[in-house]
Amino acid sequence: MKSPILSYFILFFGVFALSTSAIFVKIADAPAAITAFYRLLFATVILLPFLIFNTNNRSELRSLSKKQWGFGLLSGLFLAAHYVLWFESLQYTSVASSTVIVTLQPLFSVVGGYFLFKERFTKGAIIGCLIAISGSIVIGWQDFQISGEALYGDILAFIAAGVITAYFFISQHVRKDLSLIPYSVISYGSSSLFLGIFAYTQQSSFFNYTAQTWWSFIGLAFIATILGQTIFNWLLKWMSATVISMSILGETIGTCMLAYFILDETISLQQGLGILLIFIGLASFLLQPKQSNHNL
């Protein structure tokens, strides 16, 4: 993408859309696997017409190699694992803290980007990353002092952060040769399949949910996934997974504000300080140029 300003605007729009995810999950009265299953199933259904009625996308899908199919299915597996872990964490800890912990993925991204894609960052960018991460820790720290149940939720969210980072690295690799729609359909479709199998083994009900829960599934699919996750997949053709992972820290700010207005969750002084640190760190990171970026 030629315009950095436009790319960052689109990136932050995606972050805002993604920040609705935890709210929809909290509203939905359904098991974690079912919520994730319908999120990705409906997202796949929304994207299918763009695949079926586009000659280039159909042709590209038919010409995929076994290796490309393998990476697409693997990304779906990681995405499925991420959503199950994160949605389950929301059953044990607060929206704010779960979102904060799961957005610690820059910890994994910086290390992975260094070894896998030879990404180098300036000292200023690293400092900005650490400041933003410290803001996340400040927000989530209060849960570590409440109960073992909240701590369990935080641990699930932390594992989910590592898993989604692996997903982004796979996407970064695949998107260099594969268009957005074919990749997203393969990734989301396979992920919904894995989630459906998992939900079945858990003997979860696929039906008999309230209208509010069904609308939450649709909101997750269209707003959080199509307007959020899919935008990140699109930007991965030009941006690194590390930059996108850092930007997703901004999801915390949007989620905390939405939780305040919609779920009546309070924002404490401690959380406010954490949000400020995230904002400062994120701005510092994005304004610092990378020293080098040579993909393997």
The 8 nearest C-alpha neighbors of each residue, nearest first, counted from 0:
[[1, 2, 237, 6, 3, 5, 234, 236],
 [0, 2, 3, 6, 5, 4, 237, 7],
 [1, 3, 5, 4, 0, 6, 7, 8],
 [4, 2, 6, 5, 7, 1, 0, 8],
 [5, 3, 7, 2, 6, 8, 9, 1],
 [6, 4, 8, 2, 7, 3, 9, 0],
 [5, 7, 3, 9, 8, 4, 10, 2],
 [8, 6, 10, 4, 9, 5, 3, 11],
 [7, 9, 5, 11, 10, 6, 4, 12],
 [10, 8, 12, 6, 7, 11, 5, 13],
 [11, 9, 7, 13, 8, 12, 6, 14],
 [12, 10, 14, 13, 8, 9, 7, 15],
 [11, 13, 9, 15, 14, 10, 8, 16],
 [14, 12, 227, 16, 10, 11, 15, 230],
 [13, 15, 11, 17, 12, 16, 250, 247],
 [14, 16, 18, 12, 17, 13, 253, 11],
 [17, 15, 227, 13, 223, 18, 14, 222],
 [16, 18, 223, 227, 14, 19, 15, 20],
 [17, 19, 250, 254, 15, 253, 20, 16],
 [20, 18, 22, 17, 21, 16, 223, 254],
 [21, 19, 23, 18, 22, 223, 17, 219],
 [20, 22, 24, 23, 19, 25, 94, 18],
 [23, 21, 25, 19, 24, 20, 26, 258],
 [22, 24, 215, 26, 20, 25, 21, 27],
 [25, 23, 21, 27, 22, 26, 20, 86],
 [24, 26, 22, 23, 27, 21, 89, 28],
 [27, 25, 23, 24, 22, 28, 215, 212],
 [28, 26, 212, 24, 25, 215, 29, 23],
 [27, 29, 212, 26, 30, 208, 25, 209],
 [28, 30, 27, 34, 33, 31, 212, 208],
 [31, 29, 33, 32, 34, 203, 28, 87],
 [30, 32, 86, 34, 87, 33, 83, 35],
 [31, 33, 35, 83, 198, 34, 30, 36],
 [34, 32, 36, 30, 35, 31, 198, 37],
 [35, 33, 31, 36, 32, 37, 38, 29],
 [34, 36, 38, 32, 33, 37, 82, 31],
 [37, 35, 33, 191, 194, 34, 38, 39],
 [36, 38, 40, 39, 34, 35, 41, 216],
 [37, 39, 220, 35, 216, 219, 36, 41],
 [38, 40, 42, 191, 187, 37, 41, 36],
 [39, 41, 37, 43, 191, 42, 38, 36],
 [40, 42, 44, 43, 39, 38, 220, 37],
 [43, 41, 220, 39, 45, 40, 44, 38],
 [44, 42, 40, 46, 41, 45, 184, 188],
 [43, 45, 41, 47, 42, 46, 40, 48],
 [44, 46, 42, 43, 47, 41, 48, 221],
 [45, 47, 43, 44, 49, 48, 42, 184],
 [46, 48, 50, 44, 49, 45, 43, 51],
 [49, 47, 51, 50, 46, 52, 45, 44],
 [50, 48, 47, 46, 52, 51, 53, 180],
 [49, 51, 47, 48, 56, 53, 52, 57],
 [50, 52, 48, 53, 49, 47, 57, 54],
 [53, 51, 49, 50, 48, 54, 57, 56],
 [54, 52, 56, 50, 55, 51, 49, 57],
 [53, 55, 57, 56, 58, 52, 51, 50],
 [56, 54, 58, 57, 53, 59, 50, 60],
 [55, 57, 59, 53, 50, 58, 54, 181],
 [58, 56, 60, 54, 59, 55, 50, 53],
 [59, 57, 55, 61, 60, 56, 54, 62],
 [58, 60, 56, 62, 57, 61, 55, 63],
 [59, 61, 57, 58, 62, 63, 181, 56],
 [60, 62, 58, 59, 63, 57, 56, 64],
 [63, 61, 59, 60, 58, 64, 57, 65],
 [64, 62, 60, 61, 67, 59, 68, 65],
 [63, 65, 67, 66, 68, 62, 69, 61],
 [64, 66, 68, 67, 69, 63, 70, 62],
 [65, 67, 69, 64, 68, 70, 63, 71],
 [68, 66, 70, 64, 69, 65, 63, 71],
 [69, 67, 71, 65, 66, 70, 72, 64],
 [68, 70, 66, 72, 67, 71, 65, 73],
 [69, 71, 73, 67, 72, 68, 74, 66],
 [72, 70, 68, 74, 186, 69, 73, 185],
 [71, 73, 75, 69, 74, 70, 189, 186],
 [74, 72, 70, 76, 75, 71, 69, 77],
 [73, 75, 77, 166, 71, 76, 72, 186],
 [76, 74, 190, 186, 72, 78, 189, 73],
 [75, 77, 73, 79, 74, 78, 190, 80],
 [78, 76, 80, 74, 79, 75, 166, 162],
 [77, 79, 75, 81, 76, 80, 74, 166],
 [78, 80, 190, 76, 82, 77, 81, 194],
 [81, 79, 77, 83, 78, 82, 84, 76],
 [82, 80, 159, 78, 84, 79, 162, 83],
 [81, 83, 85, 79, 84, 80, 86, 35],
 [82, 84, 80, 86, 32, 81, 85, 31],
 [85, 83, 87, 81, 82, 159, 155, 86],
 [84, 86, 88, 156, 82, 87, 83, 159],
 [87, 85, 31, 89, 88, 83, 84, 82],
 [86, 88, 84, 85, 89, 31, 90, 83],
 [89, 87, 152, 85, 90, 86, 155, 91],
 [88, 90, 86, 87, 92, 91, 94, 97],
 [91, 89, 88, 87, 92, 86, 152, 93],
 [92, 90, 152, 149, 89, 88, 148, 151],
 [91, 93, 149, 152, 89, 90, 97, 88],
 [92, 94, 96, 95, 97, 89, 91, 149],
 [95, 93, 97, 96, 98, 89, 21, 92],
 [96, 94, 98, 93, 255, 97, 99, 254],
 [95, 97, 139, 99, 93, 98, 94, 100],
 [98, 96, 100, 94, 99, 95, 156, 153],
 [97, 99, 101, 95, 96, 100, 251, 94],
 [98, 100, 96, 135, 102, 97, 101, 251],
 [101, 99, 97, 102, 103, 157, 98, 156],
 [102, 100, 160, 156, 98, 157, 103, 99],
 [103, 101, 104, 99, 248, 100, 98, 160],
 [104, 102, 101, 100, 105, 106, 160, 132],
 [103, 105, 160, 102, 106, 107, 164, 161],
 [106, 104, 108, 107, 244, 245, 103, 109],
 [107, 105, 104, 108, 109, 103, 110, 132],
 [106, 108, 105, 104, 110, 109, 111, 161],
 [109, 107, 105, 241, 111, 110, 106, 112],
 [108, 110, 112, 111, 107, 105, 106, 241],
 [111, 109, 113, 107, 108, 112, 114, 106],
 [110, 112, 108, 114, 113, 109, 115, 107],
 [113, 111, 116, 109, 115, 118, 110, 114],
 [112, 114, 117, 118, 110, 111, 115, 116],
 [113, 115, 111, 112, 117, 116, 110, 118],
 [116, 114, 112, 111, 113, 117, 295, 294],
 [115, 117, 294, 112, 118, 295, 113, 114],
 [118, 116, 113, 293, 114, 115, 292, 294],
 [119, 117, 292, 113, 112, 116, 291, 293],
 [118, 120, 291, 290, 289, 292, 117, 113],
 [121, 119, 289, 290, 124, 122, 125, 118],
 [120, 122, 124, 123, 290, 289, 125, 287],
 [121, 123, 125, 124, 126, 120, 127, 287],
 [122, 124, 126, 121, 125, 127, 287, 284],
 [123, 125, 284, 127, 121, 287, 126, 122],
 [124, 126, 128, 122, 127, 123, 129, 121],
 [125, 127, 123, 129, 128, 124, 122, 130],
 [128, 126, 280, 284, 283, 124, 130, 125],
 [127, 129, 125, 131, 126, 130, 280, 284],
 [128, 130, 132, 126, 127, 131, 133, 125],
 [131, 129, 280, 133, 127, 128, 132, 276],
 [132, 130, 277, 280, 134, 128, 133, 129],
 [131, 133, 135, 129, 134, 130, 128, 103],
 [134, 132, 136, 130, 135, 131, 129, 137],
 [135, 133, 273, 276, 277, 137, 131, 132],
 [136, 134, 132, 99, 138, 133, 137, 273],
 [135, 137, 133, 139, 134, 138, 140, 132],
 [138, 136, 134, 273, 140, 135, 139, 133],
 [139, 137, 270, 273, 135, 136, 140, 269],
 [140, 138, 96, 136, 141, 137, 142, 135],
 [139, 141, 137, 143, 142, 136, 138, 144],
 [140, 142, 144, 143, 139, 145, 138, 137],
 [143, 141, 145, 144, 140, 139, 149, 150],
 [142, 144, 140, 141, 150, 145, 146, 149],
 [143, 145, 142, 141, 146, 140, 150, 147],
 [146, 144, 142, 143, 141, 149, 147, 150],
 [147, 145, 148, 149, 144, 150, 143, 142],
 [146, 148, 150, 149, 151, 145, 143, 144],
 [147, 149, 151, 146, 150, 91, 152, 92],
 [150, 148, 92, 152, 91, 151, 146, 147],
 [149, 151, 147, 153, 148, 152, 143, 154],
 [152, 150, 148, 154, 149, 153, 147, 155],
 [151, 153, 88, 91, 149, 155, 92, 150],
 [152, 154, 150, 156, 151, 155, 97, 157],
 [155, 153, 157, 151, 156, 152, 150, 158],
 [156, 154, 152, 158, 88, 157, 153, 84],
 [155, 157, 101, 159, 153, 85, 154, 158],
 [156, 158, 154, 160, 159, 101, 155, 100],
 [159, 157, 155, 161, 160, 156, 154, 162],
 [158, 160, 81, 156, 162, 157, 161, 84],
 [161, 159, 101, 104, 157, 158, 163, 162],
 [160, 162, 164, 158, 159, 163, 104, 107],
 [161, 163, 159, 165, 164, 160, 81, 77],
 [164, 162, 166, 165, 160, 161, 81, 159],
 [163, 165, 167, 161, 166, 162, 104, 108],
 [164, 166, 168, 162, 163, 167, 169, 161],
 [167, 165, 163, 74, 169, 164, 168, 77],
 [168, 166, 170, 164, 169, 165, 240, 171],
 [169, 167, 171, 165, 170, 166, 240, 164],
 [168, 170, 172, 166, 167, 171, 173, 74],
 [171, 169, 167, 173, 172, 168, 174, 166],
 [170, 172, 168, 235, 169, 174, 173, 167],
 [171, 173, 169, 170, 174, 175, 168, 176],
 [172, 174, 170, 175, 171, 176, 177, 169],
 [175, 173, 177, 176, 171, 236, 172, 170],
 [174, 176, 173, 236, 172, 177, 171, 178],
 [177, 175, 174, 173, 178, 172, 236, 67],
 [176, 178, 174, 175, 173, 182, 179, 181],
 [179, 177, 180, 181, 182, 174, 176, 56],
 [178, 180, 182, 233, 181, 183, 177, 232],
 [179, 181, 183, 182, 178, 184, 50, 46],
 [182, 180, 184, 183, 179, 178, 60, 56],
 [181, 183, 185, 179, 180, 184, 186, 178],
 [184, 182, 186, 180, 185, 181, 187, 179],
 [183, 185, 181, 187, 188, 182, 186, 43],
 [186, 184, 188, 182, 183, 187, 71, 189],
 [185, 187, 75, 183, 71, 189, 184, 188],
 [188, 186, 190, 184, 39, 189, 185, 183],
 [187, 189, 185, 191, 190, 184, 186, 43],
 [190, 188, 192, 75, 191, 186, 187, 185],
 [189, 191, 75, 187, 79, 193, 192, 188],
 [190, 192, 36, 194, 188, 39, 40, 189],
 [193, 191, 189, 195, 190, 194, 196, 188],
 [194, 192, 190, 196, 195, 191, 197, 189],
 [193, 195, 191, 197, 36, 192, 196, 79],
 [194, 196, 192, 198, 197, 193, 36, 191],
 [197, 195, 199, 193, 194, 198, 192, 200],
 [196, 198, 194, 200, 199, 195, 193, 201],
 [197, 199, 201, 195, 32, 203, 200, 196],
 [198, 200, 202, 196, 201, 197, 203, 195],
 [201, 199, 197, 202, 198, 196, 203, 195],
 [200, 202, 198, 199, 203, 197, 32, 196],
 [203, 201, 199, 200, 198, 204, 197, 205],
 [204, 202, 201, 198, 199, 205, 30, 33],
 [203, 205, 206, 202, 207, 33, 199, 198],
 [206, 204, 203, 33, 207, 208, 198, 199],
 [205, 207, 204, 208, 203, 209, 33, 213],
 [208, 206, 209, 205, 204, 210, 29, 213],
 [209, 207, 206, 212, 210, 213, 29, 28],
 [208, 210, 212, 211, 213, 207, 28, 27],
 [209, 211, 213, 212, 214, 208, 215, 207],
 [210, 212, 214, 209, 213, 215, 27, 26],
 [211, 213, 27, 215, 209, 214, 210, 28],
 [214, 212, 216, 210, 215, 211, 217, 209],
 [215, 213, 217, 211, 216, 212, 218, 210],
 [214, 216, 212, 218, 23, 213, 217, 27],
 [217, 215, 213, 219, 214, 38, 218, 37],
 [216, 218, 214, 220, 215, 219, 221, 213],
 [219, 217, 215, 221, 220, 222, 216, 214],
 [218, 220, 223, 216, 217, 38, 222, 221],
 [221, 219, 38, 42, 224, 217, 218, 41],
 [220, 222, 225, 218, 224, 219, 223, 217],
 [221, 223, 226, 218, 16, 224, 219, 225],
 [222, 224, 17, 227, 219, 16, 20, 226],
 [225, 223, 228, 227, 220, 226, 221, 222],
 [226, 224, 221, 229, 227, 222, 228, 223],
 [227, 225, 222, 224, 223, 13, 16, 230],
 [228, 226, 13, 17, 223, 224, 16, 230],
 [227, 229, 224, 231, 230, 225, 232, 226],
 [230, 228, 232, 225, 231, 227, 224, 226],
 [229, 231, 233, 232, 227, 228, 13, 226],
 [230, 232, 234, 228, 229, 233, 235, 227],
 [233, 231, 229, 235, 230, 234, 228, 170],
 [232, 234, 230, 231, 235, 179, 236, 229],
 [233, 235, 231, 236, 232, 237, 238, 230],
 [236, 234, 238, 171, 232, 237, 233, 239],
 [235, 237, 234, 174, 175, 238, 233, 171],
 [238, 236, 235, 234, 0, 239, 233, 175],
 [239, 237, 235, 234, 236, 240, 242, 243],
 [238, 240, 241, 242, 235, 243, 171, 237],
 [239, 241, 243, 242, 167, 168, 244, 171],
 [240, 242, 108, 244, 239, 243, 109, 245],
 [243, 241, 245, 239, 244, 240, 246, 238],
 [242, 244, 246, 240, 245, 241, 247, 239],
 [245, 243, 241, 247, 246, 105, 242, 240],
 [246, 244, 242, 243, 247, 105, 248, 241],
 [245, 247, 243, 248, 244, 249, 242, 281],
 [246, 248, 249, 244, 250, 245, 14, 243],
 [249, 247, 246, 250, 102, 245, 251, 277],
 [248, 250, 247, 251, 252, 246, 14, 253],
 [251, 249, 18, 248, 253, 247, 252, 14],
 [252, 250, 254, 249, 253, 99, 248, 98],
 [251, 253, 255, 250, 249, 254, 274, 256],
 [254, 252, 250, 256, 18, 251, 255, 257],
 [253, 255, 18, 257, 251, 256, 252, 258],
 [256, 254, 258, 252, 95, 257, 253, 251],
 [255, 257, 259, 253, 254, 258, 252, 260],
 [256, 258, 254, 260, 259, 255, 261, 253],
 [259, 257, 262, 255, 261, 256, 264, 260],
 [258, 260, 264, 263, 256, 257, 265, 261],
 [259, 261, 257, 258, 263, 262, 256, 264],
 [260, 262, 258, 257, 263, 259, 22, 264],
 [263, 261, 258, 264, 259, 260, 257, 22],
 [264, 262, 259, 260, 261, 265, 258, 257],
 [265, 263, 259, 262, 258, 266, 260, 261],
 [264, 266, 259, 267, 263, 258, 255, 262],
 [267, 265, 270, 271, 264, 268, 259, 255],
 [268, 266, 270, 269, 265, 271, 272, 138],
 [267, 269, 271, 270, 272, 266, 273, 138],
 [270, 268, 272, 267, 271, 138, 273, 137],
 [271, 269, 138, 273, 267, 272, 268, 266],
 [270, 272, 268, 274, 273, 269, 267, 275],
 [273, 271, 275, 269, 270, 274, 268, 276],
 [272, 274, 134, 270, 276, 137, 138, 271],
 [273, 275, 277, 271, 272, 276, 252, 134],
 [276, 274, 272, 278, 273, 277, 279, 271],
 [277, 275, 134, 273, 279, 278, 274, 131],
 [278, 276, 131, 134, 274, 280, 275, 279],
 [277, 279, 275, 281, 276, 280, 282, 274],
 [280, 278, 276, 282, 277, 281, 283, 275],
 [281, 279, 127, 131, 130, 283, 277, 282],
 [280, 282, 284, 278, 283, 279, 277, 131],
 [281, 283, 279, 285, 280, 284, 286, 278],
 [284, 282, 127, 280, 286, 281, 285, 279],
 [283, 285, 124, 127, 281, 287, 282, 286],
 [284, 286, 282, 287, 283, 281, 124, 242],
 [287, 285, 283, 284, 282, 288, 124, 281],
 [286, 288, 124, 284, 285, 283, 123, 289],
 [289, 287, 290, 286, 121, 120, 285, 124],
 [288, 290, 120, 291, 119, 121, 287, 292],
 [289, 291, 120, 119, 121, 288, 292, 118],
 [292, 290, 119, 289, 118, 293, 120, 117],
 [291, 293, 118, 117, 294, 119, 116, 289],
 [294, 292, 117, 116, 291, 295, 118, 119],
 [293, 295, 116, 117, 292, 115, 118, 172],
 [294, 116, 293, 115, 117, 114, 172, 292]]
